[in-house]
Structure formats: C-alpha cells, structure tokens
Amino acid sequence: MPDCSEAKISTADALTLLLHNQHALAAAIEEITTWLLENGVGIVAANAITAMETLDANAQDITNAIMRLRQSPA
C-alpha cells in the first residue's frame, strides 16, 4: 500500500493530466467559437464562450489543488 506521500504525488499527477486535458478542450472550443463567430452563428458562439469561462474557472481551482498537494508535507 502506498504511503501518504506517494498517494499525494499520484493524485497531483492525475490532476495535472486532467488539467492538461482541460486546456486542450478549451483550445478546441476556442477554435470552434472563432469559426462560429466568423460564420454568423453568434448565439452558439456565446454558449461556447460560457463553456470556456467555466473551464477556465475550474482550471484555476484544479491548479490550486495541485499546488496544495505538491507543497503539503508528507
């Protein structure tokens, strides 16, 4: 059974991967939003922008959690 320190590292590593996925999704949504705006689909683009804002807010919370895990004592 891994000790607490190993579990924290594993958790932080998993959260880091999820954060990378979050950034990739945000980039993809941003590309789609740009296309939507250029093609006159403003309502759908507005919804996509709202989704990106949610991703950004959650990414910051995930980053904070990762930092707490990595900085906490064993």
Backbone bond lengths (Angstrom), bond angles and torsions (degrees), N, CA, C in turn:
res aa  C-N    CA-C-N  psi(-1)  N-CA   C-N-CA  omega(-1)  CA-C   N-CA-C  phi
1 M - - - 1.447 - - 1.530 108.27 -
2 P 1.339 117.73 130.32 1.462 119.27 -178.65 1.523 111.33 -68.34
3 D 1.334 115.18 148.63 1.467 117.90 177.63 1.535 109.36 -77.10
4 C 1.321 115.77 175.69 1.466 121.71 -175.56 1.524 111.11 -59.71
5 S 1.331 116.76 -40.31 1.455 121.05 -179.09 1.526 111.28 -62.65
6 E 1.330 116.42 -44.63 1.463 120.87 178.72 1.530 110.78 -64.47
7 A 1.314 116.52 -38.82 1.462 120.54 179.17 1.526 110.53 -65.24
8 K 1.328 117.28 -40.61 1.464 120.68 178.14 1.523 110.76 -64.50
9 I 1.325 116.72 -42.18 1.464 120.46 178.91 1.523 110.25 -63.34
10 S 1.322 116.90 -44.30 1.463 120.84 179.37 1.522 111.18 -62.96
11 T 1.325 115.92 -41.62 1.463 120.28 178.82 1.526 110.52 -64.60
12 A 1.332 116.51 -45.53 1.469 120.42 178.81 1.524 110.89 -62.10
13 D 1.334 117.02 -40.24 1.467 120.72 178.56 1.531 110.93 -63.63
14 A 1.329 116.92 -42.26 1.467 120.84 179.13 1.528 110.37 -65.17
15 L 1.323 116.51 -43.00 1.465 119.91 178.21 1.525 111.15 -63.72
16 T 1.325 116.70 -36.07 1.463 120.40 177.88 1.524 110.64 -62.52
17 L 1.317 116.71 -42.48 1.470 120.05 177.51 1.528 110.95 -63.87
18 L 1.320 116.99 -41.75 1.465 119.94 176.67 1.527 111.04 -62.74
19 L 1.310 117.06 -37.80 1.455 120.70 177.94 1.528 110.59 -64.34
20 H 1.329 117.39 -41.28 1.470 120.51 176.60 1.529 110.47 -61.46
21 N 1.330 116.39 -40.91 1.465 120.10 176.46 1.529 110.70 -62.54
22 Q 1.317 116.05 -40.59 1.462 121.69 179.10 1.528 110.42 -60.05
23 H 1.330 116.45 -43.95 1.461 120.60 178.97 1.528 110.99 -65.28
24 A 1.320 117.22 -39.38 1.466 120.73 178.80 1.531 110.75 -64.96
25 L 1.318 116.72 -42.36 1.464 119.84 177.49 1.525 111.36 -63.28
26 A 1.314 116.59 -41.95 1.466 120.04 178.80 1.529 110.63 -62.02
27 A 1.321 117.27 -41.02 1.468 120.51 178.68 1.524 110.93 -63.62
28 A 1.330 116.29 -41.52 1.462 119.91 178.87 1.533 111.13 -65.35
29 I 1.311 116.77 -42.90 1.464 120.58 178.82 1.521 110.08 -64.38
30 E 1.326 116.89 -37.39 1.465 119.92 178.46 1.526 110.95 -63.00
31 E 1.325 117.36 -42.30 1.467 121.12 177.37 1.530 110.91 -61.59
32 I 1.309 116.51 -44.70 1.459 120.83 179.36 1.528 110.51 -64.66
33 T 1.325 116.76 -40.55 1.460 121.16 179.14 1.523 110.77 -61.08
34 T 1.310 116.58 -43.53 1.467 120.29 178.23 1.519 110.26 -59.53
35 W 1.316 116.63 -45.52 1.461 120.58 179.12 1.530 110.77 -61.85
36 L 1.334 116.65 -43.32 1.458 120.47 179.48 1.525 111.63 -60.80
37 L 1.328 116.39 -44.35 1.464 120.44 179.20 1.527 111.62 -63.16
38 E 1.323 116.05 -40.82 1.472 120.66 -179.98 1.521 112.30 -68.74
39 N 1.331 116.92 -21.51 1.457 120.78 -177.26 1.524 112.85 -109.61
40 G 1.323 115.84 19.59 1.454 120.45 171.12 1.512 116.35 72.88
41 V 1.309 117.92 26.68 1.459 120.77 178.78 1.534 108.03 -112.28
42 G 1.332 114.53 63.46 1.456 121.33 -173.00 1.510 114.77 -63.81
43 I 1.337 117.52 -36.23 1.471 120.48 -178.65 1.533 109.67 -63.40
44 V 1.312 116.95 -45.69 1.460 120.49 -179.91 1.528 109.76 -67.64
45 A 1.322 116.70 -37.59 1.463 120.51 177.76 1.524 110.50 -62.15
46 A 1.322 117.12 -39.58 1.468 120.55 178.04 1.527 110.91 -61.63
47 N 1.325 116.73 -40.07 1.467 120.49 177.06 1.531 110.75 -64.46
48 A 1.312 116.60 -39.04 1.463 120.43 178.74 1.529 110.66 -65.95
49 I 1.324 116.51 -38.32 1.460 120.32 178.11 1.527 110.14 -63.55
50 T 1.322 117.17 -39.89 1.466 121.09 176.65 1.532 110.36 -61.25
51 A 1.317 116.61 -41.32 1.472 120.41 178.06 1.526 110.60 -63.03
52 M 1.340 116.75 -41.24 1.468 119.36 178.51 1.524 111.49 -64.80
53 E 1.314 117.16 -37.24 1.463 119.98 177.97 1.528 111.08 -62.99
54 T 1.326 116.31 -39.17 1.459 120.47 177.00 1.523 110.57 -64.93
55 L 1.333 117.00 -44.18 1.461 120.61 177.51 1.526 110.67 -59.56
56 D 1.325 116.59 -43.33 1.469 119.96 179.80 1.524 111.70 -62.10
57 A 1.322 116.51 -45.29 1.475 120.19 -179.54 1.523 110.76 -62.82
58 N 1.316 116.36 -44.09 1.460 120.04 -179.98 1.518 111.67 -68.95
59 A 1.309 117.35 -34.53 1.468 120.59 178.54 1.524 110.33 -61.78
60 Q 1.312 116.81 -38.89 1.460 119.40 179.03 1.528 110.92 -65.45
61 D 1.329 117.04 -41.33 1.464 120.00 178.12 1.528 111.62 -65.67
62 I 1.325 116.66 -38.49 1.465 120.16 177.51 1.531 109.56 -65.18
63 T 1.325 117.05 -42.81 1.467 121.19 177.86 1.521 110.63 -59.05
64 N 1.320 116.77 -44.54 1.465 120.45 178.89 1.528 111.32 -61.69
65 A 1.329 117.26 -41.36 1.463 120.98 178.98 1.530 110.83 -64.46
66 I 1.318 116.39 -41.75 1.470 120.31 177.89 1.527 110.28 -60.32
67 M 1.317 115.96 -45.84 1.465 119.71 -179.23 1.530 111.48 -62.81
68 R 1.337 117.59 -40.90 1.467 120.21 177.99 1.525 111.06 -62.97
69 L 1.335 116.49 -42.21 1.460 119.63 179.23 1.527 111.33 -64.02
70 R 1.313 116.34 -44.53 1.469 120.22 -175.92 1.539 111.42 -71.56
71 Q 1.318 117.85 -26.68 1.450 120.58 -177.16 1.538 113.39 -95.29
72 S 1.313 117.34 -12.68 1.465 118.89 -177.27 1.527 110.61 -75.76
73 P 1.327 116.30 147.31 1.466 119.16 178.68 1.533 110.90 -66.56
74 A 1.275 115.83 158.64 1.475 121.97 -176.83 1.497 113.58 -59.88
